[in-house]
Amino acid sequence: MQTDPRAGALADLRRAIQALRPHLDTPGDQAELALIEDAALRLAQPVAPPALGIADFDPSRLATLLQITGPALAAELLARLTEDLTTTQDLLAAGSQTGDWKRLREGSHVLISLSGSVGALSLQTMSETLNAIAHAQDATALAALMAPLDAELSALIRLIRATRAPTGTAE
């Protein structure tokens, strides 16, 4: 079993603090050691992973899609996904600004498929909601949905752009 080097170093630091404690005579030295001990405790706290900007994301879907595509075509797939998502974002922005329900339905269909394929599950759900809103032609619901949908779509585009194509041979 592999150990976490950070956890090991922090354990060493805690042992060093305990070993040093009996050798400090003044209250000032003890206070300084307490500050070091507090800092070590803060460093030992788990760090939350950075937020993706996508409420519910399953990275295994994107990984599987890239694996199926294979290293030879993965970069092309990522470029195409970026292009299609950006085009869809533009289509949805134009449709929401002009109240073009047909554009919104078209864009929602594309986004349902793309977001589901790459694992952006919350975006897929919002896209399904957008499709229902477009069919109902509900301007109030559309206004409430577009900002969070666009934020998740922008986050997904950033994520796809930042994804590096796997190298090596496909199995």
Residue frames as qw, qx, qy, qz and C-alpha x, y, z in Angstrom:
[[0.000, 0.888, 0.459, 0.000, 0.00, 0.00, 0.00],
 [0.415, 0.415, -0.014, 0.809, 1.34, 3.42, -0.97],
 [0.297, -0.653, -0.459, 0.524, 1.44, 6.09, 1.73],
 [0.189, 0.927, 0.209, 0.248, 0.65, 9.74, 1.22],
 [0.594, 0.182, -0.248, 0.743, 3.95, 11.67, 1.49],
 [0.150, -0.578, 0.038, -0.801, 2.14, 14.76, 2.77],
 [0.774, -0.536, -0.149, -0.303, 0.42, 12.78, 5.54],
 [0.869, -0.106, -0.254, 0.411, 3.75, 11.21, 6.49],
 [0.361, 0.365, -0.177, 0.840, 5.49, 14.58, 6.66],
 [0.401, -0.603, -0.022, -0.689, 2.68, 16.02, 8.78],
 [0.886, -0.409, -0.218, -0.018, 2.92, 13.06, 11.17],
 [0.707, 0.094, -0.242, 0.657, 6.67, 13.69, 11.43],
 [0.027, 0.527, -0.080, 0.846, 5.96, 17.36, 12.18],
 [0.669, -0.591, -0.121, -0.434, 3.51, 16.43, 14.96],
 [0.896, -0.239, -0.233, 0.293, 6.11, 14.09, 16.48],
 [0.491, 0.294, -0.175, 0.801, 8.72, 16.86, 16.28],
 [0.285, -0.635, -0.013, -0.718, 6.36, 19.28, 18.02],
 [0.835, -0.507, -0.145, -0.156, 5.80, 16.77, 20.83],
 [0.834, -0.028, -0.201, 0.514, 9.55, 16.12, 21.11],
 [0.285, 0.449, -0.106, 0.840, 10.29, 19.85, 21.29],
 [0.452, -0.727, -0.269, -0.441, 7.59, 20.70, 23.85],
 [0.762, -0.572, -0.205, 0.223, 9.50, 19.57, 27.01],
 [0.647, -0.019, 0.010, 0.762, 12.54, 21.63, 25.97],
 [0.054, 0.600, 0.181, 0.777, 10.71, 24.95, 25.83],
 [0.358, -0.275, -0.626, 0.636, 10.82, 26.81, 29.11],
 [0.063, 0.183, 0.157, -0.968, 9.22, 30.18, 28.52],
 [0.440, 0.550, 0.598, -0.383, 5.55, 30.90, 27.95],
 [0.339, 0.711, -0.248, -0.564, 6.52, 32.78, 24.78],
 [0.069, 0.346, -0.887, -0.299, 8.25, 29.69, 23.35],
 [0.276, 0.256, 0.907, -0.189, 5.26, 27.53, 24.31],
 [0.425, 0.668, 0.278, -0.543, 2.93, 30.03, 22.56],
 [0.270, 0.602, -0.552, -0.510, 5.07, 29.93, 19.42],
 [0.064, -0.108, 0.986, 0.110, 4.98, 26.13, 19.47],
 [0.382, 0.456, 0.698, -0.398, 1.18, 26.24, 19.86],
 [0.420, 0.680, -0.113, -0.590, 0.99, 28.37, 16.70],
 [0.170, 0.408, -0.832, -0.335, 3.06, 25.80, 14.82],
 [0.207, 0.129, 0.955, -0.167, 0.84, 23.02, 16.16],
 [0.448, 0.589, 0.400, -0.541, -2.31, 24.88, 15.04],
 [0.367, 0.626, -0.431, -0.536, -0.82, 25.40, 11.57],
 [0.017, 0.219, -0.964, -0.152, 0.03, 21.69, 11.34],
 [0.346, 0.351, 0.802, -0.339, -3.57, 20.81, 12.25],
 [0.463, 0.672, 0.071, -0.574, -4.89, 23.14, 9.52],
 [0.244, 0.533, -0.699, -0.410, -2.51, 21.62, 6.98],
 [0.142, -0.044, 0.988, -0.037, -3.77, 18.14, 7.89],
 [0.532, 0.429, 0.448, -0.576, -7.39, 19.03, 7.06],
 [0.539, 0.303, 0.696, 0.365, -8.63, 17.51, 3.79],
 [0.069, 0.388, -0.213, -0.894, -8.69, 19.93, 0.90],
 [0.636, 0.529, 0.482, -0.290, -11.83, 19.97, -1.22],
 [0.523, 0.166, 0.548, 0.631, -11.16, 19.50, -4.92],
 [0.066, 0.243, -0.108, -0.962, -11.61, 22.66, -6.96],
 [0.540, 0.500, 0.518, -0.436, -15.16, 23.18, -8.14],
 [0.411, 0.157, 0.688, 0.577, -15.71, 22.36, -11.76],
 [0.266, 0.226, -0.069, -0.935, -18.65, 24.69, -12.12],
 [0.578, -0.074, -0.645, -0.495, -20.80, 21.70, -12.99],
 [0.611, -0.415, 0.339, -0.583, -23.09, 20.62, -10.17],
 [0.858, -0.098, 0.488, -0.123, -23.13, 16.93, -11.10],
 [0.469, 0.676, -0.520, -0.229, -20.29, 15.60, -13.25],
 [0.931, -0.145, 0.335, 0.017, -19.36, 11.96, -13.90],
 [0.052, 0.756, -0.554, -0.345, -15.78, 12.02, -15.25],
 [0.532, -0.101, 0.830, 0.135, -15.92, 8.31, -16.08],
 [0.626, 0.641, 0.427, -0.120, -18.23, 9.06, -19.02],
 [0.301, 0.896, -0.278, -0.171, -15.75, 11.40, -20.68],
 [0.294, -0.549, 0.773, 0.118, -12.91, 8.98, -19.93],
 [0.650, 0.189, 0.736, -0.003, -14.87, 6.10, -21.48],
 [0.554, 0.800, 0.168, -0.155, -15.71, 8.19, -24.53],
 [0.115, 0.840, -0.508, -0.152, -12.02, 9.03, -25.02],
 [0.468, -0.305, 0.828, 0.054, -11.04, 5.41, -24.47],
 [0.692, 0.440, 0.569, -0.069, -13.55, 4.20, -27.06],
 [0.427, 0.887, -0.074, -0.159, -12.36, 6.84, -29.51],
 [0.893, 0.032, 0.065, 0.445, -8.75, 5.85, -29.02],
 [0.426, -0.600, 0.094, 0.671, -5.62, 7.97, -28.86],
 [0.369, 0.131, 0.534, 0.749, -5.48, 8.53, -32.62],
 [0.053, -0.587, -0.521, -0.618, -8.83, 10.36, -32.70],
 [0.388, -0.628, -0.548, 0.393, -9.18, 11.66, -29.13],
 [0.213, -0.332, 0.004, 0.919, -7.74, 15.12, -29.88],
 [0.128, -0.186, -0.561, -0.796, -10.11, 15.48, -32.82],
 [0.363, -0.572, -0.731, -0.084, -13.04, 14.40, -30.63],
 [0.344, -0.563, -0.375, 0.651, -12.15, 16.99, -27.97],
 [0.083, -0.157, 0.246, 0.953, -11.84, 19.71, -30.62],
 [0.241, -0.333, -0.691, -0.595, -15.20, 18.73, -32.13],
 [0.375, -0.605, -0.668, 0.217, -16.87, 18.66, -28.71],
 [0.243, -0.442, -0.157, 0.849, -15.52, 22.14, -27.98],
 [0.058, -0.006, -0.454, -0.889, -16.75, 23.42, -31.33],
 [0.320, -0.439, -0.755, -0.367, -20.19, 21.81, -30.99],
 [0.366, -0.599, -0.574, 0.421, -20.66, 23.01, -27.41],
 [0.165, -0.345, 0.004, 0.924, -19.59, 26.56, -28.30],
 [0.155, -0.155, -0.588, -0.778, -21.90, 26.61, -31.34],
 [0.372, -0.539, -0.750, -0.092, -24.75, 25.33, -29.18],
 [0.307, -0.514, -0.394, 0.697, -24.03, 27.97, -26.55],
 [0.009, -0.159, 0.242, 0.957, -24.23, 30.67, -29.22],
 [0.272, -0.311, -0.734, -0.538, -27.45, 29.17, -30.60],
 [0.380, -0.583, -0.688, 0.203, -29.05, 29.10, -27.15],
 [0.219, -0.413, -0.189, 0.863, -27.95, 32.65, -26.36],
 [0.122, 0.003, -0.424, -0.897, -29.44, 33.93, -29.60],
 [0.355, -0.394, -0.782, -0.327, -32.61, 31.91, -29.12],
 [0.349, -0.567, -0.612, 0.427, -33.13, 33.12, -25.56],
 [0.130, -0.318, -0.028, 0.939, -32.51, 36.76, -26.48],
 [0.267, 0.049, -0.439, -0.857, -35.00, 36.70, -29.36],
 [0.637, 0.090, 0.514, -0.567, -37.50, 34.22, -27.97],
 [0.581, 0.367, -0.588, -0.427, -36.81, 31.86, -30.88],
 [0.792, -0.238, 0.445, -0.344, -38.37, 28.68, -29.51],
 [0.925, 0.368, -0.095, -0.018, -37.25, 26.61, -32.51],
 [0.399, 0.650, -0.537, 0.361, -33.59, 27.50, -31.91],
 [0.405, -0.502, 0.582, -0.494, -34.01, 26.71, -28.24],
 [0.940, -0.001, 0.232, -0.249, -35.51, 23.30, -29.00],
 [0.798, 0.513, -0.277, 0.150, -32.72, 22.53, -31.49],
 [0.154, 0.659, -0.576, 0.460, -30.01, 23.64, -29.07],
 [0.640, -0.400, 0.478, -0.450, -31.55, 21.73, -26.18],
 [0.982, 0.154, 0.018, -0.110, -31.57, 18.50, -28.22],
 [0.627, 0.566, -0.418, 0.335, -27.89, 18.87, -29.07],
 [0.096, -0.609, 0.553, -0.561, -27.00, 19.76, -25.50],
 [0.865, -0.257, 0.242, -0.357, -28.96, 16.87, -24.02],
 [0.955, 0.253, -0.116, 0.099, -26.90, 14.48, -26.13],
 [0.488, 0.599, -0.413, 0.483, -23.50, 16.10, -25.70],
 [0.298, -0.608, 0.469, -0.567, -23.75, 16.79, -21.98],
 [0.918, -0.206, 0.201, -0.273, -24.98, 13.28, -21.26],
 [0.889, 0.367, -0.215, 0.170, -22.24, 11.72, -23.36],
 [0.418, 0.535, -0.459, 0.573, -19.44, 13.51, -21.51],
 [0.522, -0.288, -0.696, 0.400, -20.94, 13.14, -18.01],
 [0.047, -0.110, 0.204, -0.972, -22.27, 16.65, -17.32],
 [0.138, -0.409, -0.902, -0.009, -25.38, 15.20, -15.71],
 [0.003, -0.633, -0.451, 0.630, -26.76, 18.37, -14.15],
 [0.128, 0.406, -0.341, -0.839, -26.34, 20.18, -17.47],
 [0.131, -0.134, -0.893, -0.410, -28.15, 17.33, -19.21],
 [0.070, -0.566, -0.770, 0.286, -31.04, 17.72, -16.76],
 [0.051, 0.609, 0.113, -0.783, -31.14, 21.47, -17.34],
 [0.102, 0.212, -0.638, -0.733, -31.12, 20.84, -21.10],
 [0.103, -0.362, -0.914, -0.152, -34.10, 18.53, -20.76],
 [0.034, -0.667, -0.513, 0.540, -35.85, 21.23, -18.74],
 [0.042, 0.461, -0.260, -0.847, -34.97, 23.76, -21.44],
 [0.077, -0.085, -0.836, -0.536, -36.52, 21.51, -24.06],
 [0.095, -0.580, -0.800, 0.118, -39.77, 21.32, -22.08],
 [0.051, -0.654, -0.205, 0.726, -39.72, 25.10, -21.57],
 [0.031, 0.276, -0.518, -0.809, -39.18, 25.66, -25.30],
 [0.094, -0.313, -0.884, -0.334, -42.09, 23.39, -26.15],
 [0.147, -0.702, -0.640, 0.276, -44.31, 25.22, -23.65],
 [0.259, 0.601, 0.144, 0.743, -42.94, 28.60, -24.80],
 [0.522, -0.780, -0.321, 0.127, -42.63, 29.69, -21.17],
 [0.354, 0.732, -0.173, 0.556, -40.63, 32.94, -21.20],
 [0.476, -0.764, 0.257, -0.352, -40.62, 33.27, -17.40],
 [0.929, -0.266, 0.240, 0.092, -39.16, 29.78, -16.88],
 [0.757, 0.490, -0.001, 0.433, -36.67, 30.42, -19.69],
 [0.050, 0.848, -0.231, 0.474, -35.40, 33.58, -18.00],
 [0.671, -0.629, 0.331, -0.212, -34.86, 31.70, -14.73],
 [0.959, -0.034, 0.241, 0.145, -33.03, 28.79, -16.38],
 [0.674, 0.691, -0.079, 0.249, -30.67, 30.44, -18.84],
 [0.055, -0.853, 0.454, -0.253, -28.10, 31.94, -16.44],
 [0.657, -0.440, 0.605, -0.087, -27.37, 28.70, -14.54],
 [0.894, 0.327, 0.297, 0.077, -27.50, 26.65, -17.76],
 [0.496, 0.819, -0.182, 0.224, -25.07, 29.01, -19.49],
 [0.289, -0.773, 0.534, -0.184, -22.75, 28.94, -16.46],
 [0.803, -0.187, 0.566, -0.008, -22.60, 25.13, -16.49],
 [0.797, 0.565, 0.169, 0.133, -22.22, 25.07, -20.26],
 [0.214, 0.891, -0.350, 0.196, -19.30, 27.52, -20.01],
 [0.523, -0.583, 0.609, -0.123, -17.73, 25.35, -17.30],
 [0.889, 0.132, 0.437, 0.042, -18.11, 22.27, -19.49],
 [0.620, 0.763, -0.064, 0.169, -16.49, 24.04, -22.43],
 [0.086, -0.832, 0.515, -0.188, -13.55, 25.03, -20.19],
 [0.738, -0.322, 0.586, -0.091, -13.28, 21.47, -18.91],
 [0.871, 0.397, 0.270, 0.098, -13.25, 19.98, -22.43],
 [0.400, 0.863, -0.237, 0.197, -10.66, 22.55, -23.58],
 [0.276, -0.735, 0.583, -0.212, -8.46, 21.66, -20.60],
 [0.911, -0.093, 0.394, -0.077, -8.73, 17.91, -21.19],
 [0.058, 0.620, -0.701, -0.347, -5.70, 16.38, -22.81],
 [0.876, 0.231, -0.284, -0.315, -6.11, 13.56, -25.26],
 [0.810, -0.402, 0.424, 0.052, -4.73, 10.25, -23.99],
 [0.340, 0.667, -0.623, -0.226, -1.60, 8.94, -25.63],
 [0.366, -0.241, 0.896, -0.065, -0.59, 5.37, -26.30],
 [0.266, -0.016, -0.829, -0.492, -2.39, 2.52, -27.94],
 [0.687, -0.165, 0.080, -0.703, -6.03, 1.67, -27.48],
 [0.185, -0.160, 0.962, -0.119, -6.80, -1.71, -26.01]]
